[in-house]
Amino acid sequence: MKRDWELIRELLLQIEALETGHHFYPQQVAGHTAESVSYHIHLMCQANLIECSQHHPWNGAPVSIANGLTLTGHDLLDGIREDSLWEAKKAYLQARAGGITYEGLKNAPTADSMLYAAGRGADEGLNGHVYN
């Protein structure tokens, strides 16, 4: 199964929105199968983006259940939360690295530097805000 960064971002957003004490049990997310969602939750757990546990049903394969974001998960999500920044980072990494990786997302330029590179100018940041 291939890693799907769109699904990972969507899962991070949904897990962050959970109320304290609730768990994210994968069913279907935006057209993805439960198997795909469970696989990506497992990957996110391996990368220390989320806290998770394994459920071993007697009649099927183990299922990963998300319990919440880790500090690392919050940090990554903060860098890709806004749609415009997410699209810019994806394009930047595709053009410069040929694909998206976890390290690439962490190390991709910040919002202000990406907007500067796009021609907005040194003092203009997100949403046209001018920094003096």
NORURSUL-V879039 format. One record per pair of residues at least 12 apart in sequence whose ideal C-beta (glycine too) atoms are under 7 Angstrom apart, sorted by sequence separation. I is the first residue (numbers start at 0). GAP is how many residues later the second one is. If there is no record, write none. Layout:
I;GAP, I;GAP
This chain:
25;12, 51;12, 52;12, 51;13, 111;13, 51;14, 52;14, 110;14, 25;15, 51;15, 92;15, 110;15, 49;16, 50;16, 88;16, 91;16, 50;17, 91;17, 10;18, 49;18, 9;19, 44;19, 49;19, 50;19, 88;19, 9;20, 48;20, 49;20, 48;21, 6;22, 41;22, 47;22, 91;22, 40;23, 48;23, 49;23, 47;24, 48;24, 6;25, 37;25, 40;25, 79;25, 37;26, 78;26, 84;26, 87;26, 48;27, 6;29, 10;29, 75;29, 10;30, 75;30, 7;32, 6;33, 10;33, 0;35, 14;35, 3;36, 7;36, 11;37, 25;37, 0;38, 2;40, 24;40, 23;41, 22;42, 23;42, 22;43, 22;44, 17;50, 14;51, 14;53, 15;53, 14;54, 46;55, 11;57, 11;61, 15;61, 11;64, 11;65, 8;71, 8;77, 4;95
